[in-house]
Amino acid sequence: MKKIHLLILRSFIRPFAVTFGIVMFVLLMLFLFKYIDDLIGKGFEWYTILQLMMYASATNVAMALPLSVLLSSIMTYGSLGENYELVAIKAAGISLRRAMYPMIVVVAILSIAAFIFSDNMLPVANRKYYSLLYDVRQQKSASLLPEGVFSNSFPDYSIRVSRKDRDGQTLHGVMIYTKNQADNNLNVLLAKEGLMYRTPDNQFLILKLKDGVRYDETTGDKGLEDRQRFTRFRFKETEQIFDLSFMKLHRTDENLFRQAVQMMDLKQLKYFGDSTKRQADSALSVNYKLISPYIKYCTIPKKSAAGIKYVAFNKKNSLDGLSMNQKLAAISNASNEVRSLQDIIKNRADFYKETFKSLRRFDVEYQKKFTLSAACIALFLIGAPLGAIIRKGGLGMPVVVSVIFFLIYYIISTIGEKSVKDGDISPFVGMWIAILVLTPIGLFLSYKAANDSALFDMEVYKKFFNRLVRRNEQ
């Protein structure tokens, strides 16, 4: 029995590792294609891009792990069925359920590990990933001196290069304006050609210019403010040094991203969710206090003995007995009160809308911590019996079947999550609906596989339809 368990485990571990690596690679390529414009041409160090890819890979585990479990389980039991090893196992008196026992243990361990990862490691990876991605997207381009246009990359200069050689360092037709508001930007340098390179520590950009002239216009000495001085310097060779400190990747404090729900563990989600609920509940007692000063027209004043003449209330005309000016004043006051009430109610409605939207986000992320583990088990219950039924190993039929079922799982879970965020259904139902749909399918397939059902045998369906045709002909 132990040898059979070891055989099944060895048959599972290798395809699981391979499929997990392939899925992670594909998802990483999708990430690179999505953010390629934010990464290229900004002069990042290689380790910065490697860090970003590593954090992005950690965030993709939630999608890669269930798909890998599904695909590798189909491949494992499909390969055993294709090589008639499942037949030998059943001939030895071992049922399919007992043969699945070691795999159930392994998948249960993977599910526990997935829960620990999503609760402890994933929030940290998300915080580092989104903070680094934010800084990367805010980074300026490293293409400092494009051809034919004035570049304002450097704070105090405007530089134009007419043409560059293929090496990207040899420049022709260099023009440098020095930005000085006091001198009305009257300093300009022209050079026929130059060489551009950086210092070894990437702190400065050096332009080594040749055959040029520099023009300076300055105001005169004291007492001669109306006169200006024009100076011209000709040079055979000179150097201009520009500070590149603004090109460094400036990291944002990661603690600024802690309030996002993706960066929280279960305890933090529960704490902030409960505090948001208390905030919403406490706001209910404030509503009446805000509205009550504006409903004084619904109250009846007490009669006084000061000789004031009171008019009986007329239901058909509530303003009966008032002069024209009093009617206009009453209508104006009433319309002002109504507008004020509308503004208050709109503000309170917007407040409650955002508050409950935040509550739903907390609930969605809270349920996600558990659905990843449950998805691994549910998809294994589908993959293992499917492999035993179709009896095909390798990357052919198993890939097609696993992709179909994973798309069903992903589409249902995405629709459920969106419905929860829109407030259409409860968080538990929306986040678990994909598991609730797929688990009965997995149990049904397990039952069929245990009874050697020919569920995917096309010959059985051909015979069935041939019988129907013969009966109709008769």
Secondary structure, DSSP 8 states (H G I E B T S, - for coil): -HHHHHHHHHHHHHHHHHHHHHHHHHHHHHHHHHSHHHHTTS---HHHHHHHHHHHHHHTHHHHHHHHHHHHHHHHHHHHHHTTHHHHHHHTT--HHHHTHHHHHHHHHHHHHHHHIIIIIHHHHHHHHHHHHHHHHHS--S--S-BTSEE--STTEEEEEEEE-TTS-EEEEEEEEE--GGGTT-EEEEEEEEEEEE-TTSSEEEEEEEEEEEEEEEE-STT-TT-EEEEEEEEEEEEEEEE-GGGS-----GGGGTTSGGG--HHHHHHHHHHHHHHHHHHHHHHHHHHGGG-GGGS-----SSS-------SS-TTTT--HHHHHHHHHHHHHHHHHHHHHHHHHHHHHHHHHHHHHHHHHHHHHHHHHHHHHHHHHHHHHHHHHHH---TTSHHHHHHHHHHHHHHHHHHHHHHHHHTTSS-HHHHHHHHHHHHHHHHHHHHHHHHTT--TT-HHHHHHHHHHHHHHHH-
